[in-house]
Structure formats: structure tokens, C-alpha cells
Amino acid sequence: MIDILFFGRMADLMRERRVRLDLTDAHGSLFRLREEIFQDLVDSGRITPGLIRMSVNQVVTHSDQPLSDGDEVAFFSVFSGG
């Protein structure tokens, strides 16, 4: 299983903050997981894939990151600070 967390606009769009998902070969990478979760929102124009940031086990990473059982994945919007 993997834990998936949503923050900010991602949580608003998903209407939940946390889900648990069985890890399958279909979710072998962060890219595939992102595609599965957000495809309807991308297709409807409610979100742009380039504006989705991701982390695995609290480390910001890129979509080619492989996933392992027990990982914590987070999706969040682009943000800035100063």
C-alpha cells in the first residue's frame, strides 16, 4: 500500500486529503500514478499537469521516480515564498 496526500488546490480538487492505494504494476512510477489520479481533471481543463508538484517520502521529486510498497506520495500545487 502507498499513502497519497493532497495539499492546497490538489486537496480542493480531489475533495479529500488522504487516500490509501494498493501498489500495482500499473502504478510503478510516480508519472503513472499521477496520470491515473488526475487524468479527469486534466481532460476537463481544471488542472495543468505542469502545475502539479510531487514528493515521495517527503522529498520533492520528478515523475520518473519509481514507487515502492509503503511509500508516502504527496501532490501539491506550485507555490512561492520569500
C-alpha positions as CSV (number, residue, x, y, z in Angstrom):
1,M,0.0,0.0,0.0
2,I,1.0,3.6,-0.5
3,D,-0.3,6.6,1.2
4,I,-1.3,9.5,-1.0
5,L,-1.6,13.0,0.4
6,F,-3.2,16.1,-1.3
7,F,-2.4,19.6,-0.2
8,G,-3.8,23.0,-1.2
9,R,-5.6,23.2,-4.5
10,M,-5.0,19.5,-5.1
11,A,-7.0,18.7,-1.9
12,D,-9.7,21.0,-3.0
13,L,-9.9,19.4,-6.5
14,M,-9.8,15.9,-5.2
15,R,-12.2,16.6,-2.3
16,E,-10.0,14.7,0.1
17,R,-6.7,15.0,1.8
18,R,-5.5,11.4,2.1
19,V,-6.1,8.1,0.3
20,R,-4.5,4.6,0.6
21,L,-4.0,2.6,-2.6
22,D,-2.7,-0.8,-3.3
23,L,0.5,-0.6,-5.3
24,T,0.3,-2.5,-8.5
25,D,2.4,-2.6,-11.7
26,A,0.1,0.0,-13.1
27,H,1.4,2.4,-10.5
28,G,5.0,1.5,-11.0
29,S,6.1,5.1,-11.3
30,L,5.0,8.5,-9.9
31,F,4.2,9.5,-13.5
32,R,1.7,6.7,-14.0
33,L,0.1,7.3,-10.6
34,R,-0.2,11.0,-11.3
35,E,-1.8,10.2,-14.7
36,E,-4.3,7.9,-13.2
37,I,-5.3,10.2,-10.3
38,F,-5.5,13.5,-12.2
39,Q,-6.5,12.4,-15.8
40,D,-10.1,13.5,-15.5
41,L,-9.1,16.9,-14.1
42,V,-6.6,17.4,-16.9
43,D,-9.1,16.4,-19.5
44,S,-11.7,18.8,-18.2
45,G,-9.1,21.6,-18.1
46,R,-9.4,22.1,-14.4
47,I,-5.6,21.5,-13.8
48,T,-2.4,21.6,-15.9
49,P,0.0,18.7,-15.3
50,G,3.0,21.1,-15.2
51,L,1.5,22.8,-12.1
52,I,1.4,19.6,-10.1
53,R,4.3,19.1,-7.8
54,M,5.1,15.8,-6.2
55,S,7.1,14.3,-3.4
56,V,7.9,10.7,-2.3
57,N,8.7,10.1,1.4
58,Q,8.8,13.9,1.9
59,V,11.4,14.6,-0.8
60,V,10.3,16.6,-3.8
61,T,11.0,14.6,-6.9
62,H,10.3,14.1,-10.6
63,S,7.7,11.9,-12.3
64,D,10.1,9.2,-13.2
65,Q,10.6,8.3,-9.6
66,P,9.8,4.5,-9.0
67,L,7.3,3.7,-6.3
68,S,7.7,1.0,-3.6
69,D,5.2,-0.5,-1.2
70,G,5.0,1.7,1.9
71,D,5.9,5.0,0.2
72,E,4.2,8.2,1.1
73,V,3.3,10.2,-2.0
74,A,2.2,13.9,-1.8
75,F,0.7,16.1,-4.6
76,F,0.6,19.8,-4.1
77,S,0.4,23.0,-6.2
78,V,3.2,25.2,-7.3
79,F,3.9,27.8,-4.6
80,S,6.4,30.5,-3.9
81,G,7.8,32.1,-0.8
82,G,10.1,34.7,0.3
